[in-house]
Amino acid sequence: MRASSSFRIDVWDANGRTPDFETGTPLAGYFIRRVFEELADAPEAEGVILGTSQVLMVSAFDAESGSGTYVAIDSFEGEIGGRQGSISFWHTSTADHGAFLAAEAQLKVVPGSGTGQLAGARGWGRILNRGEAEVLELTLEFADEQDAEDAEVDIAIGKLEPPHG
């Protein structure tokens, strides 16, 4: 299932903690809350993401040079593609002198984090900037949707492992 929505940040709170020495990219931590809303122009997605997430983020970023990296974990609660529940996902991105390094950006669902109708979810995604809107796109798969062919491959792979003993 593919789902997407725009989001807005309604809380951005720096925690005020910094290392006791400096590097070229100052380290900072944040608590963020995002609100996900339906995106009007998302024809590629099968569903929408509606709800909120609470985010813990840390960044090493130099605003003057435009270089740095962030890593973050979102804990989301709401609806994804019509399924209610909660889920966590981690994401990271890097910029070098103002240029976003797309090959280094990642977003993955945290294994085992889903609850409710999102239990068993696994997947990936990305966070995009579309003009004024920030957009989260997710591709999710669920254990209950795994087809028989995938199950047979898992069994065959298991038979190739040497016996323990």
C-alpha positions in Angstrom: 0.0 0.0 0.0 1.2 3.5 -0.8 0.0 6.5 1.2 1.0 10.1 1.3 0.0 13.3 3.0 1.3 16.8 3.7 2.2 17.7 7.2 2.8 20.8 9.3 5.0 21.1 12.3 3.1 22.5 15.3 5.9 22.1 17.9 9.7 22.5 17.4 11.5 22.5 20.7 15.2 22.5 21.0 16.4 20.6 24.0 19.3 23.0 24.7 21.9 20.2 25.2 25.1 20.4 23.3 28.5 18.6 23.6 31.2 20.2 25.7 33.4 20.7 22.6 32.8 22.1 19.1 32.9 20.6 15.6 32.4 22.2 12.2 28.7 21.1 12.4 27.2 21.9 15.8 25.2 19.1 17.4 21.6 19.8 18.6 18.6 17.8 19.6 14.9 18.6 19.1 11.4 17.4 20.1 9.0 17.9 17.1 5.3 17.3 16.7 3.8 16.9 13.2 0.2 17.0 12.1 -0.6 15.0 8.9 -3.4 16.2 6.7 -4.8 15.0 3.4 -2.8 16.1 0.3 -5.1 17.4 -2.5 -2.7 16.5 -5.4 -1.5 12.9 -4.5 -2.9 10.8 -7.3 -0.2 8.2 -7.1 -1.0 7.1 -3.6 -3.6 4.5 -2.7 -4.4 6.2 0.6 -3.8 9.1 2.9 -2.0 9.6 6.2 -4.0 11.3 8.9 -2.9 11.8 12.4 0.1 13.1 14.5 3.6 12.1 15.2 6.0 12.9 17.9 9.6 13.1 16.8 13.0 12.9 18.5 15.6 14.4 16.2 19.3 15.1 16.5 21.3 17.1 13.9 24.8 18.1 13.2 24.4 21.1 10.9 26.3 24.2 10.0 23.8 26.9 8.8 26.6 29.0 7.3 27.9 26.3 5.0 24.6 24.5 4.5 26.2 21.2 5.4 25.1 18.6 7.9 23.0 15.6 8.7 20.0 14.7 10.8 18.6 11.5 12.2 15.1 11.2 13.7 12.5 8.7 14.9 8.8 9.5 14.5 6.1 7.8 16.6 3.0 8.2 14.6 -0.6 7.7 15.7 -3.6 7.8 13.4 -4.7 6.4 10.1 -2.5 5.2 7.1 -4.5 4.1 4.1 -7.6 3.4 6.1 -5.8 1.4 8.8 -5.9 2.8 12.4 -3.1 2.4 14.8 0.4 3.6 15.7 3.8 2.9 14.1 7.4 4.2 14.3 9.7 5.1 11.5 13.3 6.4 11.4 14.7 8.8 8.8 17.9 10.6 7.9 19.1 13.1 5.4 22.3 14.9 4.5 23.1 18.2 2.8 26.5 19.3 1.5 27.0 23.0 0.9 23.3 23.5 0.4 22.8 20.5 -1.9 20.5 17.7 -0.7 22.2 14.3 -1.2 19.2 12.2 -2.2 21.2 9.0 -2.3 21.9 9.3 1.4 18.3 9.9 2.5 16.5 7.0 4.1 13.2 6.3 5.8 12.3 2.9 7.2 9.5 1.5 9.4 10.8 0.3 12.8 10.2 -3.5 12.8 7.6 -4.6 15.4 6.4 -1.0 16.1 2.9 -1.2 14.6 -0.2 -1.5 16.8 -3.9 -1.9 16.0 -4.5 -2.3 12.3 -0.9 -1.2 11.6 0.5 -4.3 13.5 2.9 -6.3 11.3 3.7 -3.3 9.0 7.0 -3.1 7.4 8.1 -0.6 4.8 9.9 2.5 3.6 9.3 6.0 2.4 10.6 9.5 2.0 10.0 13.1 3.0 9.7 15.6 0.2 9.5 19.3 -0.2 6.8 20.3 -2.7 6.9 24.0 -2.9 5.3 25.2 0.3 4.2 21.8 1.5 6.3 19.1 3.2 5.0 15.6 2.3 5.5 12.2 3.8 5.2 9.2 1.3 5.1 5.7 2.7 5.0 2.3 1.1 3.8 -0.3 3.6 3.5 -4.1 3.4 1.7 -6.2 6.0 2.4 -9.8 7.2 -1.2 -10.7 6.5 -0.8 -9.6 2.8 2.2 -11.8 2.1 1.5 -14.0 -0.8 2.1 -17.7 -0.9 5.0 -17.4 -3.3 7.0 -15.3 -0.8 6.2 -17.8 1.9 7.6 -20.7 -0.3 10.8 -18.7 -0.9 11.3 -18.2 2.8 10.8 -22.0 3.4 13.3 -22.9 0.7 15.9 -20.5 2.0 15.5 -22.0 5.5 16.2 -25.5 4.0 19.6 -24.3 2.6 20.9 -23.5 6.1 23.3 -26.0 7.6 21.8 -28.1 10.4 22.7 -27.0 13.9 24.1 -29.6 16.2 
